[in-house]
């Protein structure tokens, strides 16, 4: 496996170190890494991208778990991104981590009501949801200025949500969610999962907010591939990673194609 380590050994540059395009970010960047390691393990393919991630892949993603708050990752990205077109795959799990389980009384927000359901919901204003999401974007106003020598910076959101019928099958396998059930002293099967419509609208709202942040920062924005979703807007099964929210190497291949196409369009 080809990788160049940071001075601390915590972070690594995978893939093609000479690529003009460098991908970085949180856990959803792993789909690009998975695709690259599957098809170009040694990083010798000139068409491969460079990817900044954790050096020990068993310990999770930058910005999560034991790496929460560790800003040395972005310092490493700044060092290796000079003169390159940098893509930052930013967060993208808030619709799951914060809104997977329904409340009592159950909530919805304007624009996400399912007219076919007779159940009464407590409507939450979209502005209130936006206020909740805003802190997850604030760090970008610290990170982007750390990259003054890149050729360009593009912010990219995570994949669309997976359908409820699949999410329910994965809950017991994920400590994050089983710990929530334990803290509430209930069986996880007794917790109601929010509808596909609500999670989809939350994901769309996050994407809109990330695009708005990109404009404020003077960077570009690249949305998730439209080819990856079904007619309802949910992530297609062939792109599911075996967990609640992440996508697989096939999805990573789609991301690579979209990123490369976007950079080609950018060229004069």
NUTOR-447457 format. One record per residue: x negated, y negated, z negated of N, C-alpha, C, O, CB in turn. Coordinates in steps of 0.2 Angstrom, whole numbers. Glycine has a CB too. Layout:
(pt (X, Y, Z), (X, Y, Z), (X, Y, Z), (X, Y, Z), (X, Y, Z))
...
END
This chain:
(pt (-4, 6, 0), (0, 0, 0), (-4, -6, 0), (-9, -7, -4), (5, 0, -6))
(pt (-3, -11, 5), (-7, -17, 5), (-4, -22, 1), (2, -24, 1), (-7, -19, 12))
(pt (-8, -25, -4), (-6, -30, -8), (-12, -34, -11), (-17, -31, -12), (-2, -28, -14))
(pt (-11, -41, -11), (-16, -45, -14), (-14, -48, -20), (-9, -51, -21), (-18, -51, -9))
(pt (-18, -47, -26), (-16, -48, -32), (-17, -56, -34), (-22, -59, -32), (-19, -44, -37))
(pt (-13, -58, -38), (-14, -65, -41), (-20, -64, -46), (-22, -59, -48), (-8, -68, -45))
(pt (-23, -70, -49), (-29, -69, -53), (-27, -66, -60), (-31, -62, -63), (-31, -76, -55))
(pt (-21, -66, -62), (-18, -63, -68), (-17, -56, -67), (-16, -52, -72), (-12, -67, -71))
(pt (-16, -54, -60), (-14, -47, -59), (-6, -46, -60), (-4, -40, -58), (-18, -42, -63))
(pt (-3, -51, -62), (5, -50, -63), (9, -50, -56), (14, -47, -56), (7, -55, -67))
(pt (6, -54, -52), (10, -55, -45), (6, -53, -39), (0, -52, -40), (12, -63, -44))
(pt (9, -51, -34), (6, -49, -28), (9, -51, -22), (15, -53, -21), (6, -41, -28))
(pt (4, -52, -17), (7, -53, -10), (7, -47, -6), (1, -44, -5), (2, -59, -6))
(pt (13, -45, -4), (13, -39, 0), (14, -40, 8), (15, -46, 10), (19, -34, -2))
(pt (14, -35, 12), (15, -36, 19), (9, -39, 22), (4, -37, 21), (21, -40, 20))
(pt (11, -43, 28), (6, -45, 32), (3, -52, 29), (7, -57, 29), (8, -47, 39))
(pt (-3, -52, 26), (-5, -58, 23), (-6, -64, 28), (-7, -70, 26), (-12, -57, 19))
(pt (-7, -63, 34), (-8, -68, 39), (-2, -70, 42), (-2, -75, 47), (-13, -65, 44))
(pt (4, -68, 40), (11, -70, 43), (12, -77, 42), (10, -80, 36), (16, -66, 40))
(pt (15, -81, 47), (16, -88, 46), (22, -88, 41), (23, -94, 38), (18, -91, 53))
(pt (26, -83, 40), (32, -83, 36), (31, -80, 29), (28, -74, 29), (38, -80, 40))
(pt (32, -83, 24), (31, -80, 17), (38, -80, 14), (41, -85, 13), (26, -84, 13))
(pt (40, -74, 11), (46, -74, 7), (45, -73, 0), (40, -69, -2), (50, -67, 10))
(pt (48, -77, -4), (48, -76, -11), (54, -77, -15), (60, -77, -11), (43, -82, -14))
(pt (55, -76, -21), (61, -77, -25), (62, -72, -30), (58, -68, -32), (66, -77, -20))
(pt (69, -71, -31), (71, -67, -37), (73, -60, -34), (70, -58, -29), (77, -70, -40))
(pt (77, -56, -37), (78, -49, -36), (80, -47, -29), (79, -42, -26), (82, -46, -41))
(pt (84, -52, -26), (87, -51, -19), (81, -51, -14), (82, -49, -8), (92, -56, -18))
(pt (75, -54, -16), (70, -53, -11), (67, -46, -10), (64, -45, -5), (64, -58, -13))
(pt (69, -42, -15), (67, -35, -15), (69, -31, -9), (65, -27, -6), (69, -32, -21))
(pt (74, -33, -6), (77, -30, 0), (72, -31, 6), (71, -26, 10), (84, -32, 2))
(pt (69, -37, 7), (64, -38, 12), (58, -34, 10), (55, -31, 15), (62, -46, 12))
(pt (56, -34, 4), (50, -30, 2), (51, -23, 3), (46, -19, 6), (48, -31, -6))
(pt (57, -20, 2), (58, -13, 3), (58, -11, 10), (55, -6, 12), (65, -11, 0))
(pt (60, -16, 14), (60, -15, 22), (53, -15, 24), (51, -11, 28), (64, -20, 25))
(pt (49, -19, 22), (42, -20, 24), (38, -14, 22), (34, -11, 26), (39, -26, 21))
(pt (39, -12, 16), (35, -6, 13), (37, 0, 17), (33, 5, 17), (36, -5, 6))
(pt (44, 1, 19), (46, 7, 22), (43, 7, 29), (41, 13, 32), (54, 7, 23))
(pt (42, 2, 33), (40, 2, 40), (33, -1, 41), (31, 0, 46), (45, -2, 44))
(pt (30, -4, 36), (23, -6, 37), (20, -6, 30), (18, -11, 28), (23, -13, 40))
(pt (19, 0, 28), (16, 1, 21), (9, -3, 20), (8, -6, 15), (15, 8, 19))
(pt (5, -3, 25), (-2, -5, 25), (-2, -13, 27), (-8, -16, 26), (-6, -1, 29))
(pt (3, -15, 29), (3, -23, 31), (-1, -24, 37), (-4, -29, 37), (1, -27, 25))
(pt (-1, -19, 42), (-5, -20, 48), (-1, -22, 54), (-4, -24, 59), (-9, -14, 49))
(pt (5, -22, 53), (9, -24, 59), (10, -32, 59), (12, -35, 54), (17, -21, 58))
(pt (7, -35, 65), (7, -42, 65), (14, -45, 65), (15, -51, 63), (4, -44, 72))
(pt (20, -41, 66), (26, -44, 66), (29, -44, 58), (34, -47, 57), (31, -40, 70))
(pt (26, -41, 54), (28, -41, 47), (27, -47, 44), (23, -51, 45), (24, -35, 43))
(pt (31, -49, 39), (31, -55, 35), (27, -54, 28), (25, -48, 27), (38, -57, 33))
(pt (25, -59, 25), (22, -59, 19), (27, -59, 13), (32, -63, 14), (16, -64, 18))
(pt (27, -56, 8), (32, -56, 2), (28, -57, -4), (24, -52, -6), (36, -50, 2))
(pt (30, -62, -8), (27, -62, -15), (32, -59, -20), (38, -61, -20), (26, -70, -17))
(pt (29, -55, -24), (34, -51, -29), (29, -49, -35), (23, -51, -35), (37, -45, -26))
(pt (32, -45, -39), (28, -43, -45), (23, -37, -43), (25, -33, -38), (33, -40, -50))
(pt (18, -37, -46), (13, -32, -44), (15, -25, -46), (13, -20, -43), (6, -34, -47))
(pt (18, -24, -52), (21, -18, -54), (28, -18, -53), (32, -21, -57), (19, -17, -62))
(pt (30, -15, -48), (37, -15, -46), (42, -11, -50), (48, -12, -50), (38, -11, -39))
(pt (39, -7, -55), (43, -4, -60), (46, -9, -66), (50, -7, -70), (39, 2, -63))
(pt (43, -14, -66), (44, -19, -71), (49, -25, -69), (50, -29, -73), (38, -22, -74))
(pt (52, -24, -63), (57, -29, -62), (55, -34, -57), (50, -34, -54), (61, -31, -68))
(pt (60, -39, -56), (59, -45, -52), (56, -51, -55), (57, -52, -61), (65, -46, -48))
(pt (53, -55, -51), (51, -62, -54), (57, -66, -57), (62, -66, -54), (47, -66, -49))
(pt (56, -69, -63), (61, -73, -65), (66, -69, -70), (71, -72, -73), (65, -76, -60))
(pt (66, -62, -70), (70, -58, -74), (67, -54, -79), (61, -53, -78), (74, -54, -69))
(pt (71, -51, -83), (68, -46, -88), (62, -49, -92), (62, -55, -95), (66, -40, -85))
(pt (56, -46, -92), (50, -48, -96), (47, -54, -92), (43, -57, -95), (45, -42, -96))
(pt (49, -56, -86), (46, -61, -83), (51, -68, -83), (49, -73, -80), (45, -60, -75))
(pt (56, -67, -88), (60, -73, -88), (56, -79, -91), (53, -79, -96), (66, -71, -93))
(pt (57, -85, -87), (53, -91, -89), (46, -91, -87), (43, -96, -89), (54, -92, -96))
(pt (43, -86, -84), (36, -86, -82), (35, -90, -76), (37, -87, -70), (33, -79, -82))
(pt (32, -96, -76), (32, -100, -71), (25, -99, -67), (24, -102, -62), (32, -107, -73))
(pt (21, -94, -69), (15, -93, -66), (16, -90, -59), (12, -90, -54), (10, -89, -70))
(pt (22, -87, -58), (24, -84, -52), (24, -89, -46), (21, -88, -41), (31, -80, -52))
(pt (28, -95, -48), (28, -100, -43), (22, -104, -42), (21, -106, -36), (33, -105, -45))
(pt (17, -104, -46), (10, -106, -45), (7, -102, -40), (3, -104, -36), (7, -107, -52))
(pt (8, -95, -41), (5, -91, -36), (8, -92, -29), (4, -92, -24), (6, -83, -38))
(pt (14, -92, -29), (18, -94, -22), (15, -100, -19), (14, -100, -13), (25, -94, -23))
(pt (14, -105, -23), (11, -111, -21), (4, -111, -18), (3, -113, -13), (11, -117, -26))
(pt (0, -106, -21), (-7, -105, -19), (-7, -102, -12), (-11, -103, -7), (-11, -101, -24))
(pt (-2, -97, -11), (-3, -93, -5), (2, -95, 1), (2, -92, 6), (-1, -85, -7))
(pt (6, -100, -1), (10, -103, 4), (8, -109, 8), (12, -112, 12), (17, -104, 1))
(pt (2, -111, 7), (-1, -117, 10), (-1, -116, 18), (-4, -111, 21), (-8, -119, 8))
(pt (2, -121, 22), (3, -120, 29), (8, -115, 32), (8, -115, 38), (-4, -119, 31))
(pt (12, -112, 27), (16, -107, 29), (23, -109, 29), (25, -114, 26), (15, -101, 25))
(pt (28, -106, 32), (35, -107, 32), (38, -103, 26), (38, -96, 27), (39, -105, 38))
(pt (39, -106, 21), (41, -102, 14), (49, -101, 14), (52, -106, 15), (38, -106, 8))
(pt (51, -95, 12), (58, -94, 11), (59, -92, 4), (55, -88, 1), (60, -88, 16))
(pt (63, -95, 0), (64, -94, -7), (71, -91, -7), (76, -94, -6), (64, -100, -11))
(pt (72, -84, -9), (78, -81, -10), (80, -82, -17), (77, -79, -22), (78, -73, -8))
(pt (85, -86, -18), (86, -89, -25), (92, -86, -28), (98, -85, -26), (88, -96, -24))
(pt (91, -83, -34), (96, -80, -39), (101, -76, -35), (99, -71, -31), (99, -86, -43))
(pt (107, -77, -36), (113, -74, -32), (116, -69, -36), (120, -65, -33), (110, -71, -26))
(pt (115, -68, -42), (119, -63, -46), (124, -66, -51), (127, -62, -55), (114, -59, -50))
(pt (125, -72, -51), (129, -75, -56), (136, -73, -56), (140, -72, -61), (129, -83, -56))
(pt (139, -72, -50), (146, -69, -49), (147, -63, -52), (152, -61, -54), (148, -69, -42))
(pt (141, -59, -53), (141, -52, -56), (140, -53, -64), (143, -50, -68), (137, -47, -53))
(pt (134, -56, -65), (131, -56, -72), (136, -60, -76), (137, -58, -82), (124, -59, -72))
(pt (139, -65, -74), (143, -69, -78), (151, -68, -77), (155, -70, -82), (142, -76, -77))
(pt (153, -65, -72), (160, -65, -71), (163, -58, -68), (168, -57, -65), (162, -70, -65))
(pt (159, -53, -70), (161, -46, -68), (167, -43, -72), (171, -40, -69), (155, -41, -69))
(pt (167, -45, -78), (173, -43, -82), (178, -48, -83), (176, -54, -84), (170, -40, -89))
(pt (184, -46, -83), (190, -51, -84), (190, -53, -91), (188, -49, -95), (196, -48, -81))
(pt (193, -59, -92), (194, -61, -99), (201, -60, -101), (205, -57, -97), (193, -69, -99))
(pt (203, -62, -107), (209, -61, -110), (211, -68, -113), (208, -70, -117), (210, -56, -116))
(pt (216, -71, -109), (220, -69, -104), (216, -69, -97), (211, -73, -97), (226, -74, -103))
(pt (218, -65, -92), (214, -65, -86), (213, -72, -82), (218, -76, -82), (216, -60, -81))
(pt (208, -73, -79), (207, -80, -76), (207, -79, -69), (206, -74, -66), (200, -83, -79))
(pt (208, -84, -65), (206, -85, -58), (205, -92, -57), (205, -96, -62), (213, -83, -54))
(pt (203, -94, -51), (202, -101, -50), (205, -103, -43), (206, -99, -39), (194, -103, -50))
(pt (206, -110, -43), (210, -112, -37), (206, -110, -30), (200, -111, -29), (211, -120, -37))
(pt (210, -107, -26), (207, -104, -20), (206, -97, -20), (204, -94, -15), (201, -108, -18))
(pt (207, -94, -26), (205, -87, -27), (211, -83, -29), (210, -77, -31), (199, -86, -31))
(pt (217, -85, -29), (223, -82, -31), (225, -77, -26), (225, -78, -20), (229, -87, -32))
(pt (227, -71, -28), (229, -65, -24), (237, -66, -24), (240, -64, -29), (226, -58, -26))
(pt (240, -68, -19), (247, -69, -19), (251, -62, -19), (257, -62, -21), (249, -72, -12))
(pt (247, -57, -18), (251, -50, -18), (251, -47, -25), (254, -42, -26), (247, -45, -13))
(pt (248, -51, -30), (248, -48, -37), (252, -52, -41), (252, -58, -41), (240, -48, -40))
(pt (257, -49, -45), (262, -52, -49), (259, -54, -56), (262, -58, -59), (268, -48, -50))
(pt (253, -52, -57), (250, -53, -64), (249, -61, -65), (247, -64, -60), (244, -49, -65))
(pt (250, -63, -71), (249, -70, -72), (242, -72, -74), (239, -68, -78), (254, -73, -77))
(pt (239, -77, -71), (232, -78, -72), (231, -85, -75), (235, -90, -73), (227, -77, -66))
(pt (226, -86, -79), (224, -93, -81), (220, -96, -76), (214, -94, -75), (221, -93, -88))
(pt (222, -102, -72), (218, -105, -67), (213, -109, -70), (214, -113, -74), (223, -109, -62))
(pt (207, -108, -67), (201, -112, -69), (199, -117, -64), (198, -114, -58), (195, -107, -72))
(pt (198, -123, -65), (197, -128, -59), (190, -126, -56), (185, -124, -60), (196, -135, -62))
(pt (189, -127, -50), (183, -125, -46), (177, -130, -49), (171, -128, -49), (184, -126, -39))
(pt (179, -136, -51), (174, -141, -54), (171, -138, -60), (165, -139, -61), (177, -147, -55))
(pt (175, -134, -64), (172, -132, -70), (168, -126, -69), (162, -125, -72), (178, -129, -75))
(pt (169, -122, -64), (165, -116, -62), (158, -119, -59), (153, -116, -60), (168, -112, -56))
(pt (159, -124, -55), (153, -128, -53), (148, -130, -58), (142, -129, -58), (155, -133, -48))
(pt (151, -133, -63), (147, -136, -69), (144, -130, -72), (138, -131, -75), (152, -139, -74))
(pt (147, -124, -73), (144, -118, -76), (138, -116, -71), (133, -114, -74), (149, -112, -76))
(pt (138, -116, -65), (133, -113, -60), (127, -118, -60), (122, -116, -58), (136, -112, -53))
(pt (128, -125, -61), (123, -130, -60), (117, -128, -63), (111, -129, -60), (126, -136, -62))
(pt (116, -126, -69), (110, -125, -73), (106, -120, -69), (100, -120, -70), (111, -123, -80))
(pt (109, -115, -65), (105, -110, -62), (101, -113, -56), (97, -109, -53), (110, -104, -60))
(pt (103, -119, -54), (100, -122, -48), (94, -127, -50), (90, -129, -46), (105, -125, -44))
(pt (95, -129, -57), (90, -135, -59), (83, -133, -58), (79, -138, -57), (92, -136, -66))
(pt (81, -127, -59), (74, -125, -59), (71, -127, -52), (65, -128, -51), (73, -118, -61))
(pt (75, -127, -47), (73, -128, -40), (70, -135, -39), (65, -136, -35), (78, -127, -35))
(pt (72, -140, -43), (70, -146, -43), (63, -147, -46), (60, -152, -45), (75, -151, -47))
(pt (61, -142, -50), (54, -141, -52), (50, -137, -48), (44, -139, -47), (54, -138, -59))
(pt (52, -132, -45), (49, -128, -41), (47, -131, -34), (41, -130, -32), (52, -121, -40))
(pt (52, -133, -30), (50, -136, -23), (45, -141, -23), (40, -141, -19), (57, -139, -20))
(pt (44, -146, -28), (39, -150, -28), (32, -147, -29), (27, -150, -28), (40, -156, -33))
(pt (32, -141, -32), (25, -137, -32), (23, -135, -26), (17, -132, -26), (26, -131, -37))
(pt (27, -135, -20), (25, -132, -14), (24, -138, -9), (27, -138, -3), (30, -127, -11))
(pt (19, -143, -10), (19, -149, -5), (15, -147, 1), (16, -151, 6), (15, -154, -9))
(pt (12, -142, 1), (7, -140, 7), (10, -135, 12), (7, -132, 16), (1, -138, 5))
(pt (17, -133, 11), (20, -128, 15), (22, -132, 22), (23, -138, 22), (26, -125, 12))
(pt (22, -127, 27), (25, -130, 33), (32, -132, 33), (34, -137, 36), (23, -125, 39))
(pt (36, -128, 29), (43, -129, 28), (45, -124, 22), (42, -120, 21), (47, -127, 35))
(pt (51, -126, 20), (54, -122, 14), (61, -121, 16), (65, -126, 18), (53, -126, 7))
(pt (63, -115, 15), (70, -113, 16), (73, -109, 10), (70, -105, 8), (71, -108, 23))
(pt (79, -112, 8), (82, -108, 3), (87, -103, 6), (91, -105, 10), (86, -113, -2))
(pt (88, -97, 3), (92, -92, 5), (96, -89, -1), (93, -88, -6), (88, -87, 9))
(pt (102, -88, 0), (106, -84, -5), (106, -77, -5), (103, -74, 0), (114, -87, -4))
(pt (109, -74, -10), (109, -66, -10), (115, -63, -6), (119, -67, -3), (110, -64, -17))
(pt (115, -57, -6), (120, -53, -2), (127, -54, -5), (128, -56, -11), (119, -46, -1))
(pt (132, -53, -1), (139, -54, -3), (141, -48, -8), (137, -43, -8), (144, -53, 3))
(pt (146, -49, -12), (148, -44, -17), (150, -37, -14), (152, -37, -8), (153, -47, -22))
(pt (149, -32, -18), (152, -25, -16), (159, -25, -19), (161, -28, -24), (147, -20, -19))
(pt (163, -20, -15), (170, -19, -17), (171, -16, -24), (166, -12, -27), (173, -15, -12))
(pt (176, -18, -28), (177, -16, -34), (177, -8, -35), (175, -5, -40), (184, -18, -36))
(pt (180, -5, -30), (180, 3, -30), (173, 6, -31), (173, 11, -34), (184, 6, -24))
(pt (168, 3, -28), (161, 5, -29), (158, 3, -36), (155, 6, -39), (157, 3, -23))
(pt (159, -4, -37), (156, -7, -43), (158, -3, -49), (154, -1, -54), (159, -14, -44))
(pt (164, 0, -50), (167, 4, -55), (163, 10, -56), (162, 12, -62), (174, 5, -55))
(pt (160, 13, -51), (156, 19, -51), (149, 18, -54), (146, 23, -56), (156, 23, -45))
(pt (147, 12, -54), (140, 11, -56), (139, 8, -63), (134, 8, -66), (137, 6, -51))
(pt (144, 5, -66), (144, 2, -72), (140, 6, -78), (136, 3, -81), (151, 0, -75))
(pt (142, 12, -79), (139, 16, -84), (131, 17, -83), (128, 19, -88), (143, 23, -85))
(pt (129, 16, -77), (122, 17, -76), (118, 11, -77), (112, 11, -76), (121, 19, -69))
(pt (121, 5, -79), (117, -1, -79), (117, -4, -86), (123, -6, -88), (120, -6, -74))
(pt (112, -4, -90), (111, -6, -97), (114, -13, -98), (117, -15, -103), (104, -6, -99))
(pt (113, -18, -93), (116, -24, -94), (123, -24, -95), (125, -28, -100), (114, -29, -87))
(pt (127, -20, -92), (134, -20, -93), (136, -16, -98), (141, -17, -102), (137, -18, -86))
(pt (133, -10, -100), (134, -6, -105), (133, -10, -112), (136, -8, -117), (130, 1, -105))
(pt (128, -14, -112), (126, -18, -118), (132, -23, -119), (133, -24, -125), (119, -21, -117))
(pt (135, -25, -114), (140, -30, -115), (146, -26, -118), (149, -29, -123), (143, -33, -108))
(pt (148, -20, -116), (153, -16, -119), (151, -15, -126), (156, -15, -130), (154, -10, -115))
(pt (145, -13, -128), (143, -11, -134), (144, -18, -139), (146, -17, -145), (136, -9, -135))
(pt (142, -23, -136), (143, -29, -140), (150, -31, -142), (152, -34, -147), (140, -35, -137))
(pt (155, -29, -138), (162, -30, -139), (165, -24, -143), (171, -25, -144), (165, -31, -132))
(pt (161, -19, -144), (163, -13, -147), (169, -10, -144), (174, -8, -147), (165, -15, -154))
(pt (168, -9, -137), (174, -6, -133), (170, -1, -128), (164, -2, -127), (178, -11, -129))
(pt (174, 3, -126), (172, 8, -120), (172, 4, -114), (176, 0, -112), (177, 14, -120))
(pt (167, 5, -110), (166, 1, -104), (171, 2, -99), (173, -2, -95), (159, 2, -101))
(pt (174, 8, -99), (180, 10, -95), (186, 6, -96), (191, 5, -92), (181, 17, -95))
(pt (186, 3, -102), (192, -1, -104), (192, -8, -102), (197, -12, -102), (193, -1, -112))
(pt (186, -10, -99), (185, -17, -97), (188, -18, -90), (186, -14, -86), (178, -20, -98))
(pt (192, -23, -89), (194, -24, -82), (189, -28, -78), (186, -33, -80), (201, -28, -82))
(pt (188, -25, -72), (183, -29, -67), (187, -34, -63), (192, -33, -61), (179, -23, -63))
(pt (184, -40, -62), (187, -45, -58), (188, -43, -51), (184, -38, -49), (183, -51, -58))
(pt (193, -45, -48), (195, -43, -41), (189, -45, -36), (185, -49, -37), (201, -46, -39))
(pt (190, -41, -30), (185, -43, -25), (186, -50, -23), (181, -54, -21), (186, -38, -19))
(pt (192, -53, -23), (193, -59, -20), (190, -65, -25), (187, -69, -22), (201, -61, -20))
(pt (191, -64, -31), (188, -68, -36), (180, -68, -35), (177, -73, -35), (190, -67, -43))
(pt (177, -62, -35), (170, -62, -35), (167, -64, -28), (162, -68, -28), (167, -55, -36))
(pt (171, -63, -23), (169, -66, -16), (169, -74, -16), (165, -77, -14), (174, -63, -11))
(pt (174, -76, -19), (175, -84, -19), (170, -87, -24), (167, -92, -22), (182, -86, -22))
(pt (168, -83, -29), (162, -86, -33), (156, -86, -30), (152, -90, -30), (162, -82, -40))
(pt (155, -80, -26), (149, -80, -22), (148, -85, -16), (143, -88, -15), (148, -73, -18))
(pt (154, -87, -13), (154, -92, -8), (153, -99, -11), (149, -103, -8), (161, -92, -5))
(pt (155, -100, -17), (154, -106, -21), (147, -107, -22), (144, -112, -22), (159, -107, -27))
(pt (144, -102, -25), (137, -102, -26), (133, -104, -20), (128, -107, -20), (134, -95, -29))
(pt (135, -101, -14), (131, -102, -8), (132, -109, -6), (127, -112, -4), (134, -97, -3))
(pt (138, -112, -7), (139, -119, -5), (135, -123, -9), (132, -128, -7), (146, -120, -6))
(pt (134, -122, -16), (130, -126, -20), (123, -125, -19), (119, -130, -19), (131, -123, -28))
(pt (120, -119, -17), (113, -119, -15), (112, -123, -8), (107, -126, -8), (112, -111, -14))
(pt (117, -122, -4), (116, -126, 2), (115, -134, 1), (111, -137, 4), (121, -125, 7))
(pt (120, -136, -4), (120, -143, -6), (113, -145, -9), (111, -150, -8), (126, -144, -10))
(pt (111, -140, -13), (104, -142, -17), (99, -142, -12), (94, -146, -12), (103, -136, -22))
(pt (99, -138, -6), (94, -138, -1), (94, -145, 2), (88, -148, 4), (95, -133, 4))
(pt (100, -148, 3), (100, -154, 7), (97, -160, 2), (94, -164, 4), (107, -156, 8))
(pt (99, -159, -5), (96, -164, -9), (88, -164, -10), (85, -169, -11), (99, -163, -16))
(pt (86, -158, -9), (78, -157, -9), (75, -158, -3), (69, -158, -3), (77, -150, -12))
(pt (79, -159, 3), (75, -160, 9), (73, -153, 12), (68, -153, 16), (70, -165, 9))
(pt (75, -148, 10), (73, -141, 13), (79, -138, 17), (84, -141, 18), (72, -136, 7))
(pt (77, -133, 20), (82, -130, 25), (86, -125, 21), (84, -123, 15), (79, -126, 31))
(pt (92, -122, 23), (96, -117, 20), (98, -112, 25), (99, -113, 31), (102, -120, 17))
(pt (97, -106, 23), (99, -100, 27), (104, -96, 24), (102, -93, 18), (93, -96, 30))
(pt (110, -95, 27), (115, -91, 24), (114, -83, 25), (110, -81, 29), (122, -92, 26))
(pt (117, -79, 21), (117, -72, 21), (119, -70, 28), (124, -73, 31), (121, -68, 16))
(pt (117, -64, 31), (119, -62, 38), (126, -60, 38), (128, -56, 34), (114, -56, 40))
(pt (129, -63, 43), (137, -62, 44), (138, -54, 46), (143, -52, 45), (139, -66, 49))
(pt (133, -51, 49), (133, -44, 52), (134, -39, 46), (135, -34, 47), (128, -43, 56))
(pt (132, -42, 40), (132, -37, 34), (138, -37, 30), (139, -33, 25), (126, -40, 29))
(pt (143, -40, 32), (150, -40, 29), (155, -37, 33), (155, -37, 39), (151, -47, 26))
(pt (160, -35, 29), (166, -32, 33), (171, -37, 34), (170, -43, 33), (170, -26, 29))
(pt (177, -35, 36), (182, -40, 38), (185, -44, 32), (187, -50, 33), (188, -37, 42))
(pt (184, -42, 26), (186, -45, 20), (181, -49, 17), (182, -53, 13), (188, -40, 15))
(pt (175, -49, 20), (169, -53, 18), (165, -49, 13), (160, -52, 10), (172, -59, 14))
(pt (166, -43, 11), (162, -39, 6), (156, -36, 10), (157, -34, 16), (167, -34, 3))
(pt (151, -34, 6), (145, -31, 9), (147, -24, 11), (150, -20, 8), (140, -31, 3))
(pt (145, -23, 18), (146, -16, 21), (142, -11, 17), (137, -12, 14), (144, -16, 28))
(pt (145, -5, 17), (143, 1, 13), (136, 3, 15), (132, 5, 11), (147, 7, 14))
(pt (134, 2, 21), (127, 4, 24), (122, 0, 21), (116, 2, 22), (127, 5, 31))
(pt (124, -6, 18), (119, -10, 15), (118, -10, 8), (115, -14, 5), (120, -17, 18))
(pt (122, -6, 5), (122, -5, -3), (116, -2, -6), (114, 3, -3), (128, -1, -5))
(pt (113, -5, -10), (108, -2, -15), (112, 1, -20), (117, -1, -22), (102, -7, -18))
(pt (109, 7, -23), (113, 10, -28), (114, 7, -35), (112, 10, -40), (111, 17, -29))
(pt (116, 1, -35), (118, -3, -41), (124, -8, -40), (127, -7, -34), (112, -7, -43))
(pt (125, -12, -44), (131, -16, -44), (131, -22, -39), (135, -24, -36), (133, -19, -51))
(pt (125, -24, -38), (124, -31, -34), (119, -31, -29), (120, -35, -24), (123, -36, -39))
(pt (114, -27, -29), (108, -28, -24), (109, -24, -17), (113, -19, -17), (102, -25, -27))
(pt (106, -26, -12), (106, -23, -6), (100, -19, -4), (95, -20, -8), (107, -29, 0))
(pt (100, -15, 1), (94, -10, 2), (90, -13, 8), (90, -18, 10), (97, -4, 4))
(pt (85, -8, 10), (80, -10, 15), (83, -11, 21), (81, -16, 25), (75, -4, 15))
(pt (89, -8, 23), (92, -10, 29), (95, -17, 30), (94, -20, 35), (98, -5, 31))
(pt (97, -19, 24), (99, -26, 23), (93, -31, 24), (93, -36, 27), (103, -27, 17))
(pt (87, -28, 21), (81, -32, 21), (79, -33, 28), (76, -38, 30), (76, -29, 17))
(pt (80, -28, 32), (78, -28, 40), (83, -34, 43), (80, -38, 47), (79, -22, 43))
(pt (89, -34, 41), (93, -40, 44), (91, -46, 42), (91, -51, 46), (101, -39, 41))
(pt (89, -47, 35), (86, -53, 33), (80, -55, 37), (79, -61, 39), (84, -53, 25))
(pt (75, -51, 38), (69, -52, 42), (71, -55, 49), (68, -60, 51), (65, -46, 42))
(pt (76, -51, 52), (78, -53, 59), (80, -61, 58), (79, -65, 63), (83, -49, 61))
(pt (85, -62, 53), (88, -69, 53), (83, -74, 52), (83, -79, 54), (93, -69, 48))
(pt (78, -72, 47), (73, -77, 45), (68, -79, 51), (67, -85, 52), (69, -74, 39))
(pt (66, -74, 55), (62, -74, 60), (65, -79, 66), (62, -83, 69), (60, -68, 63))
(pt (72, -77, 67), (76, -81, 72), (76, -88, 70), (76, -92, 75), (83, -77, 73))
(pt (77, -89, 64), (78, -96, 62), (72, -100, 62), (72, -106, 64), (80, -96, 54))
(pt (66, -97, 61), (60, -100, 62), (58, -101, 69), (55, -106, 71), (54, -96, 59))
(pt (60, -97, 74), (59, -98, 81), (63, -104, 83), (61, -107, 88), (61, -91, 85))
(pt (69, -104, 81), (73, -110, 83), (70, -117, 80), (71, -122, 84), (80, -109, 80))
(pt (67, -116, 75), (64, -122, 72), (58, -125, 76), (57, -131, 76), (62, -121, 65))
(pt (55, -120, 79), (49, -122, 83), (50, -127, 89), (56, -126, 92), (45, -116, 86))
(pt (46, -132, 90), (48, -137, 95), (47, -134, 102), (48, -137, 107), (43, -143, 95))
END
